[in-house]
C-alpha cells in the first residue's frame, strides 16, 4: 500500500517543475486574420418558410390519418376474431 502511495507522490512531485504553456505574442492576430471580416447572414425567404410549414402540416396530417386507420383496423380485427370464435365455438368452456 505504501509503494502505491509513494508512487503517486513521486508522480505528483514530477509535476512541480512544469511551466504553464503560453501562446506566442502574434497567435491571436493570426487567428483573427483567418476569420471572415463580414458576417454573411442568410435570411430565409418567407415563401420558403410557408412551403416548409405547409409540408410539415401535410406530413403530420398523413401520420394522424394512418395512425387512426391502423387503430380502427386493429379494433375491427379483434371484433372479427371474437365473432369467429363465438360462431365456430373454437374455445373451451369449463
C-alpha positions as CSV (number, residue, x, y, z in Angstrom):
1,X,0.0,0.0,0.0
2,X,2.9,2.4,0.8
3,X,4.5,1.7,-2.5
4,X,1.4,2.8,-4.3
5,X,1.2,6.0,-2.2
6,X,4.9,6.6,-2.8
7,X,4.5,6.1,-6.5
8,X,1.5,8.5,-6.6
9,X,3.6,11.1,-4.6
10,X,6.5,10.7,-7.0
11,X,4.2,11.3,-10.0
12,X,2.8,14.4,-8.3
13,X,6.2,15.7,-7.4
14,X,7.4,15.3,-11.0
15,X,4.8,17.9,-12.0
16,X,6.3,20.6,-9.7
17,X,8.7,21.9,-12.3
18,X,6.3,22.2,-15.1
19,X,5.7,25.7,-16.5
20,X,2.4,27.0,-17.8
21,X,2.1,27.0,-21.6
22,X,2.0,30.4,-23.1
23,X,1.0,31.2,-26.7
24,X,3.1,33.3,-29.0
25,X,2.5,37.1,-29.0
26,X,1.1,37.1,-32.5
27,X,-1.1,34.0,-32.3
28,X,-4.3,35.9,-31.5
29,X,-3.6,38.2,-34.5
30,X,-3.1,35.2,-36.8
31,X,-6.3,33.6,-35.7
32,X,-8.4,36.8,-36.2
33,X,-6.8,37.4,-39.6
34,X,-8.1,34.0,-40.8
35,X,-11.7,34.7,-39.6
36,X,-14.0,36.3,-42.2
37,X,-14.4,40.0,-41.7
38,X,-18.1,40.3,-42.6
39,X,-20.8,38.2,-41.1
40,X,-22.8,36.7,-44.0
41,X,-26.2,36.4,-42.5
42,X,-28.5,34.5,-44.8
43,X,-32.2,35.2,-44.4
44,X,-34.7,32.5,-45.3
45,X,-37.4,33.9,-47.6
46,X,-40.9,34.0,-46.1
47,X,-42.3,32.0,-49.1
48,X,-39.9,29.1,-48.3
49,X,-41.0,29.1,-44.7
50,X,-44.6,29.0,-45.8
51,X,-43.9,26.0,-48.0
52,X,-42.0,24.3,-45.2
53,X,-44.9,24.8,-42.8
54,X,-47.4,23.5,-45.3
55,X,-45.3,20.4,-46.0
56,X,-44.9,19.7,-42.3
57,X,-48.6,20.1,-41.8
58,X,-49.3,17.6,-44.6
59,X,-46.9,15.1,-43.2
60,X,-48.4,15.4,-39.7
61,X,-52.0,15.1,-41.1
62,X,-51.0,11.9,-43.0
63,X,-49.4,10.5,-39.9
64,X,-52.5,11.1,-37.9
65,X,-54.7,9.6,-40.6
66,X,-52.5,6.4,-40.8
67,X,-52.4,6.1,-37.0
68,X,-56.2,6.4,-36.8
69,X,-56.8,3.9,-39.6
70,X,-54.4,1.4,-38.1
71,X,-56.2,1.6,-34.7
72,X,-59.6,1.1,-36.4
73,X,-58.2,-1.9,-38.3
74,X,-56.9,-3.5,-35.1
75,X,-60.3,-3.0,-33.4
76,X,-62.1,-4.5,-36.3
77,X,-59.7,-7.4,-36.5
78,X,-60.3,-8.1,-32.8
79,X,-64.0,-8.0,-33.1
80,X,-63.9,-10.3,-36.2
81,X,-61.7,-12.8,-34.3
82,X,-64.2,-12.7,-31.4
83,X,-67.1,-13.3,-33.8
84,X,-65.3,-16.3,-35.4
85,X,-64.6,-17.8,-32.0
86,X,-68.2,-17.4,-31.0
87,X,-69.6,-18.7,-34.3
88,X,-67.4,-21.8,-34.6
89,X,-67.0,-22.4,-30.8
90,X,-63.3,-22.6,-31.0
91,X,-62.7,-22.1,-27.3
92,X,-63.1,-24.5,-24.4
93,X,-65.6,-23.8,-21.7
94,X,-65.3,-25.3,-18.2
